[in-house]
Amino acid sequence: MREHRLYQADWLLRHYGFTADEIIVDASGGLDLELDPKLAWALAHREHFPVDLNRAAREMLLRVPGLGTRNVKRLIGVRRQRKIRYADLVKLRCDAKKALPFVITADYRLALASCESNAIRSAFVAAPQQIGLFDASCNHRPNSTLGV
């Protein structure tokens, strides 16, 4: 997973206009393994969001989680002809689950109560699951080679 996160961070630097000091790292200098670097940046910089897809500059659209360079180019083309709507995100196969907490379209605006970074983060990070002591999926047979 670390290698994948490093690859994602490199991609942000090369293609999305991020600088090295904008990549969010933890206290030990590592990347968050639970969230991709673009989503981590967006959650840490909620003051920049939500972004109006019908008005925002290309540079800001590239910082929206769920929107890649190809879809940003397509969205800019669409908004030259008409206002961008939620259906346009779906039609372009944007990652709407990631994008919706950070965007405004002609027919969509996130409810204010759902804008909290912690609420958004919890939607993307799986809750840890406790394995039961006598869970059927665990093998509880003694190890015969150890004489236990």
Backbone as CSV, one residue per row, in Angstrom:
resi,resn,N_x,N_y,N_z,CA_x,CA_y,CA_z,C_x,C_y,C_z
1,MET,0.834,-1.194,0.000,0.000,0.000,0.000,0.878,1.258,0.000
2,ARG,2.010,1.193,0.707,2.897,2.363,0.733,3.385,2.728,-0.660
3,GLU,3.753,1.712,-1.406,4.236,1.955,-2.756,3.144,2.602,-3.606
4,HIS,1.925,2.135,-3.455,0.801,2.700,-4.202,0.575,4.166,-3.823
5,ARG,0.634,4.478,-2.526,0.452,5.867,-2.078,1.581,6.765,-2.595
6,LEU,2.803,6.246,-2.635,3.915,7.020,-3.192,3.693,7.293,-4.676
7,TYR,3.215,6.307,-5.387,2.895,6.470,-6.797,1.827,7.545,-6.972
8,GLN,0.785,7.509,-6.143,-0.283,8.507,-6.227,0.250,9.907,-5.935
9,ALA,1.105,10.024,-4.924,1.685,11.328,-4.588,2.541,11.847,-5.736
10,ASP,3.325,10.975,-6.339,4.146,11.357,-7.489,3.263,11.846,-8.631
11,TRP,2.150,11.171,-8.855,1.221,11.553,-9.915,0.655,12.956,-9.649
12,LEU,0.347,13.255,-8.385,-0.151,14.595,-8.037,0.886,15.664,-8.351
13,LEU,2.142,15.361,-8.068,3.215,16.314,-8.333,3.412,16.525,-9.839
14,ARG,3.348,15.469,-10.599,3.633,15.552,-12.035,2.477,16.087,-12.873
15,HIS,1.242,15.702,-12.532,0.115,15.975,-13.424,-0.976,16.886,-12.857
16,TYR,-0.972,17.118,-11.555,-2.072,17.861,-10.945,-1.662,19.212,-10.368
17,GLY,-0.407,19.579,-10.490,0.033,20.892,-10.036,0.286,21.011,-8.546
18,PHE,0.388,19.910,-7.840,0.709,19.950,-6.415,2.204,20.189,-6.241
19,THR,2.565,20.756,-5.107,3.975,20.888,-4.751,4.274,19.903,-3.625
20,ALA,5.545,19.626,-3.414,5.941,18.622,-2.415,5.441,18.982,-1.021
21,ASP,5.421,20.271,-0.662,4.971,20.645,0.681,3.456,20.548,0.847
22,GLU,2.713,20.323,-0.241,1.261,20.161,-0.145,0.846,18.707,0.084
23,ILE,1.749,17.784,-0.095,1.432,16.379,0.142,1.349,16.164,1.649
24,ILE,0.210,15.686,2.120,-0.053,15.514,3.543,0.680,14.275,4.057
25,VAL,1.508,14.480,5.078,2.218,13.369,5.713,1.916,13.382,7.200
26,ASP,2.093,12.225,7.840,1.859,12.136,9.284,3.103,12.602,10.042
27,ALA,3.068,12.489,11.344,4.165,12.967,12.198,5.487,12.277,11.888
28,SER,5.423,11.030,11.431,6.657,10.301,11.126,7.139,10.547,9.693
29,GLY,6.404,11.369,8.927,6.804,11.686,7.567,6.257,10.740,6.523
30,GLY,5.343,9.854,6.915,4.760,8.896,5.982,3.405,9.360,5.472
31,LEU,2.994,8.780,4.356,1.682,9.072,3.792,0.598,8.308,4.535
32,ASP,-0.601,8.860,4.551,-1.753,8.186,5.144,-2.073,6.961,4.296
33,LEU,-2.027,5.795,4.876,-2.277,4.569,4.126,-3.761,4.293,3.938
34,GLU,-4.613,4.990,4.685,-6.053,4.774,4.584,-6.703,5.624,3.501
35,LEU,-6.102,6.774,3.180,-6.669,7.692,2.196,-5.649,8.006,1.122
36,ASP,-6.131,8.212,-0.105,-5.202,8.611,-1.145,-4.755,10.058,-0.875
37,PRO,-3.582,10.452,-1.342,-3.029,11.771,-1.007,-3.901,12.950,-1.436
38,LYS,-4.608,12.820,-2.544,-5.463,13.918,-3.005,-6.648,14.110,-2.060
39,LEU,-7.249,13.027,-1.635,-8.359,13.094,-0.687,-7.873,13.609,0.665
40,ALA,-6.705,13.180,1.098,-6.141,13.667,2.364,-5.914,15.170,2.302
41,TRP,-5.410,15.676,1.167,-5.202,17.114,1.010,-6.536,17.853,1.065
42,ALA,-7.533,17.338,0.368,-8.843,17.992,0.334,-9.474,18.050,1.723
43,LEU,-9.333,16.987,2.502,-9.892,16.984,3.859,-9.143,17.956,4.771
44,ALA,-7.859,18.121,4.539,-7.064,19.043,5.355,-7.263,20.493,4.940
45,HIS,-7.840,20.728,3.772,-8.033,22.086,3.254,-9.488,22.330,2.886
46,ARG,-10.369,22.084,3.839,-11.812,22.247,3.606,-12.187,23.684,3.253
47,GLU,-11.319,24.646,3.567,-11.628,26.042,3.255,-11.726,26.291,1.748
48,HIS,-11.161,25.413,0.937,-11.203,25.555,-0.521,-12.444,24.918,-1.144
49,PHE,-13.244,24.260,-0.339,-14.369,23.493,-0.850,-15.664,23.937,-0.197
50,PRO,-16.797,23.723,-0.833,-17.031,23.045,-2.097,-16.659,23.937,-3.293
51,VAL,-16.316,23.293,-4.391,-15.930,23.953,-5.627,-17.123,23.913,-6.575
52,ASP,-17.462,25.060,-7.138,-18.537,25.112,-8.120,-17.966,24.656,-9.462
53,LEU,-18.410,23.516,-9.952,-17.877,22.958,-11.191,-18.170,23.833,-12.404
54,ASN,-19.133,24.730,-12.291,-19.481,25.599,-13.405,-18.649,26.876,-13.442
55,ARG,-17.884,27.146,-12.385,-17.131,28.407,-12.324,-15.654,28.262,-11.998
56,ALA,-15.269,27.189,-11.368,-13.908,27.048,-10.844,-12.867,26.951,-11.959
57,ALA,-11.676,27.429,-11.642,-10.548,27.339,-12.567,-10.093,25.890,-12.693
58,ARG,-9.447,25.565,-13.791,-8.947,24.221,-14.050,-8.050,23.739,-12.911
59,GLU,-7.194,24.606,-12.411,-6.261,24.243,-11.343,-7.004,23.774,-10.099
60,MET,-8.134,24.418,-9.793,-8.905,24.015,-8.615,-9.691,22.735,-8.891
61,LEU,-10.177,22.566,-10.097,-10.892,21.339,-10.447,-9.970,20.125,-10.328
62,LEU,-8.698,20.304,-10.654,-7.740,19.199,-10.552,-7.500,18.774,-9.106
63,ARG,-7.852,19.604,-8.151,-7.656,19.280,-6.737,-8.864,18.605,-6.104
64,VAL,-9.922,18.462,-6.867,-11.132,17.809,-6.358,-10.945,16.298,-6.411
65,PRO,-11.067,15.611,-5.270,-10.985,14.146,-5.286,-12.049,13.567,-6.210
66,GLY,-11.682,12.542,-6.942,-12.633,11.902,-7.848,-12.614,12.453,-9.259
67,LEU,-11.901,13.561,-9.478,-11.792,14.132,-10.814,-10.358,14.000,-11.293
68,GLY,-10.176,13.346,-12.418,-8.853,13.211,-13.004,-8.641,14.237,-14.098
69,THR,-7.469,14.233,-14.672,-7.143,15.228,-15.693,-8.065,15.112,-16.914
70,ARG,-8.365,13.904,-17.323,-9.235,13.715,-18.491,-10.646,14.230,-18.206
71,ASN,-11.184,13.914,-17.031,-12.537,14.372,-16.710,-12.599,15.868,-16.484
72,VAL,-11.548,16.474,-15.965,-11.531,17.934,-15.810,-11.596,18.581,-17.182
73,LYS,-10.835,18.052,-18.130,-10.861,18.583,-19.495,-12.265,18.450,-20.091
74,ARG,-12.897,17.306,-19.877,-14.247,17.079,-20.397,-15.268,17.995,-19.721
75,LEU,-15.142,18.176,-18.405,-16.078,19.051,-17.690,-15.965,20.491,-18.183
76,ILE,-14.755,20.941,-18.441,-14.574,22.300,-18.963,-15.237,22.425,-20.330
77,GLY,-15.138,21.381,-21.154,-15.819,21.391,-22.448,-17.330,21.410,-22.305
78,VAL,-17.849,20.638,-21.358,-19.295,20.591,-21.130,-19.808,21.946,-20.656
79,ARG,-19.093,22.583,-19.757,-19.602,23.847,-19.202,-19.532,24.992,-20.203
80,ARG,-18.830,24.829,-21.299,-18.859,25.833,-22.374,-20.190,25.789,-23.107
81,GLN,-20.855,24.631,-23.066,-22.123,24.450,-23.766,-23.332,24.617,-22.861
82,ARG,-23.208,24.185,-21.599,-24.340,24.245,-20.664,-23.818,24.124,-19.241
83,LYS,-24.709,24.302,-18.287,-24.333,24.152,-16.882,-24.125,22.673,-16.557
84,ILE,-23.095,22.398,-15.756,-22.807,21.026,-15.339,-23.805,20.611,-14.277
85,ARG,-24.346,19.409,-14.438,-25.305,18.849,-13.497,-24.732,17.543,-12.950
86,TYR,-25.366,17.017,-11.910,-24.942,15.751,-11.308,-24.882,14.644,-12.358
87,ALA,-25.854,14.604,-13.252,-25.902,13.562,-14.290,-24.666,13.605,-15.184
88,ASP,-24.077,14.780,-15.366,-22.855,14.884,-16.176,-21.691,14.168,-15.503
89,LEU,-21.606,14.259,-14.176,-20.551,13.534,-13.453,-20.705,12.030,-13.640
90,VAL,-21.930,11.562,-13.567,-22.209,10.143,-13.740,-21.905,9.718,-15.171
91,LYS,-22.329,10.512,-16.132,-22.126,10.183,-17.543,-20.637,10.128,-17.888
92,LEU,-19.838,11.012,-17.294,-18.394,11.021,-17.550,-17.659,9.967,-16.736
93,ARG,-18.384,9.233,-15.898,-17.832,8.197,-15.033,-16.781,8.744,-14.070
94,CYS,-17.061,9.929,-13.542,-16.224,10.474,-12.470,-16.483,9.637,-11.226
95,ASP,-15.552,9.640,-10.306,-15.767,8.946,-9.039,-16.646,9.856,-8.181
96,ALA,-17.945,9.770,-8.414,-18.893,10.670,-7.765,-18.866,10.530,-6.248
97,LYS,-18.632,9.329,-5.743,-18.599,9.141,-4.290,-17.520,10.031,-3.670
98,LYS,-16.355,10.112,-4.317,-15.281,10.960,-3.806,-15.537,12.433,-4.091
99,ALA,-16.077,12.735,-5.255,-16.218,14.129,-5.673,-17.351,14.872,-4.971
100,LEU,-18.465,14.221,-4.733,-19.659,14.919,-4.249,-19.473,15.720,-2.960
101,PRO,-18.696,15.262,-1.977,-18.531,16.103,-0.784,-17.741,17.391,-1.039
102,PHE,-17.185,17.535,-2.242,-16.303,18.659,-2.513,-16.776,19.554,-3.649
103,VAL,-17.947,19.269,-4.232,-18.390,20.031,-5.399,-19.817,20.545,-5.258
104,ILE,-20.093,21.520,-6.111,-21.440,22.046,-6.307,-21.704,21.976,-7.806
105,THR,-22.874,21.476,-8.183,-23.294,21.514,-9.588,-24.573,22.331,-9.661
106,ALA,-25.124,22.454,-10.852,-26.357,23.223,-11.021,-27.506,22.632,-10.215
107,ASP,-27.477,21.341,-9.963,-28.576,20.683,-9.247,-28.138,19.923,-7.998
108,TYR,-26.924,20.152,-7.513,-26.441,19.418,-6.343,-25.611,20.325,-5.442
109,ARG,-25.910,20.233,-4.164,-25.115,20.899,-3.126,-25.182,20.023,-1.894
110,LEU,-24.016,19.712,-1.313,-23.944,18.858,-0.132,-24.587,19.543,1.059
111,ALA,-25.319,18.780,1.855,-25.918,19.318,3.071,-24.810,19.774,4.015
112,LEU,-25.011,20.887,4.666,-23.997,21.482,5.532,-23.537,20.535,6.631
113,ALA,-24.427,19.742,7.175,-24.074,18.820,8.262,-23.101,17.744,7.804
114,SER,-23.095,17.432,6.516,-22.212,16.383,6.017,-20.864,16.907,5.543
115,CYS,-20.598,18.192,5.742,-19.367,18.803,5.231,-18.171,18.630,6.156
116,GLU,-18.373,18.152,7.356,-17.277,17.994,8.310,-16.252,17.005,7.781
117,SER,-14.980,17.344,7.929,-13.905,16.476,7.455,-13.963,15.093,8.085
118,ASN,-14.266,15.029,9.379,-14.325,13.726,10.054,-15.451,12.858,9.502
119,ALA,-16.590,13.484,9.185,-17.711,12.726,8.616,-17.354,12.208,7.229
120,ILE,-16.685,13.033,6.452,-16.289,12.613,5.104,-15.229,11.525,5.190
121,ARG,-14.246,11.710,6.071,-13.180,10.709,6.223,-13.757,9.347,6.607
122,SER,-14.702,9.345,7.539,-15.278,8.076,7.989,-16.021,7.363,6.861
123,ALA,-16.492,8.111,5.870,-17.165,7.487,4.735,-16.180,6.753,3.824
124,PHE,-14.900,7.141,3.870,-13.896,6.540,2.991,-12.972,5.555,3.693
125,VAL,-12.951,5.578,5.004,-12.076,4.679,5.756,-12.948,3.615,6.406
126,ALA,-12.618,2.383,6.135,-13.390,1.283,6.718,-13.142,1.233,8.219
127,ALA,-14.193,1.052,8.960,-14.071,0.943,10.411,-13.338,-0.347,10.766
128,PRO,-12.453,-0.300,11.762,-11.761,-1.531,12.150,-12.762,-2.546,12.703
129,GLN,-12.531,-3.800,12.394,-13.430,-4.850,12.853,-12.710,-5.727,13.867
130,GLN,-13.363,-5.942,14.967,-12.814,-6.795,16.021,-13.188,-8.243,15.722
131,ILE,-12.218,-9.099,15.696,-12.477,-10.522,15.494,-12.818,-11.128,16.847
132,GLY,-13.909,-11.883,16.880,-14.341,-12.497,18.122,-13.373,-13.558,18.604
133,LEU,-13.344,-13.787,19.891,-12.454,-14.774,20.473,-12.747,-16.172,19.948
134,PHE,-14.012,-16.458,19.744,-14.396,-17.780,19.267,-15.026,-17.691,17.887
135,ASP,-14.474,-16.830,17.047,-14.966,-16.650,15.681,-14.732,-17.933,14.897
136,ALA,-15.722,-18.361,14.139,-15.631,-19.606,13.374,-14.571,-19.542,12.289
137,SER,-14.207,-18.324,11.847,-13.219,-18.223,10.777,-11.797,-18.409,11.283
138,CYS,-11.603,-18.345,12.588,-10.267,-18.550,13.160,-10.040,-20.036,13.401
139,ASN,-8.829,-20.455,13.245,-8.487,-21.845,13.485,-7.973,-21.948,14.915
140,HIS,-8.761,-22.536,15.806,-8.406,-22.600,17.229,-7.852,-23.968,17.640
141,ARG,-7.423,-24.761,16.687,-6.875,-26.073,17.029,-5.453,-25.911,17.553
142,PRO,-5.120,-26.638,18.574,-3.745,-26.529,19.097,-2.720,-27.014,18.073
143,ASN,-1.545,-26.432,18.153,-0.473,-26.800,17.258,0.190,-28.074,17.783
144,SER,-0.008,-29.168,17.072,0.490,-30.460,17.561,2.017,-30.557,17.476
145,THR,2.644,-29.777,16.608,4.105,-29.855,16.487,4.802,-29.225,17.665
146,LEU,4.099,-28.328,18.376,4.706,-27.691,19.554,4.376,-28.421,20.830
147,GLY,3.535,-29.425,20.730,3.170,-30.208,21.909,2.177,-29.489,22.800
148,VAL,1.478,-28.503,22.239,0.512,-27.748,23.018,-0.830,-28.409,22.954
